[in-house]
Amino acid sequence: MAKALYARDPWICHLCRKPAEERELSLDHVIPVSMGGNNSLANSAIAHRKCNYARQDRPIQEFQDSITDNSEWLLSLAA
């Protein structure tokens, strides 16, 4: 499934929309499993490990609304 995700979402984190290297990425569930999501390709996307961890099981919009351009961990993604 990882190859299909990288082809569909070419090295871009679906949470912060910043580019990433393969070693920085993880699989994220668009709808968290804890909220009824499944492991299908349609419910999967690539995300920075840091973004995925920070999001936890919140809805995507809630996570995106919580990040700011000066979030310390978000700035570390650009380094």
Buried (B, 14 or more C-beta within 10 A) or exposed (E): EEEEBBEEBEEBBBBBEBEBEEEBBBEBBBBBEEEEBEEEEEBBBBBBBBBBEBBEEBEBEEBBEEBEEEBEEBEEBEE
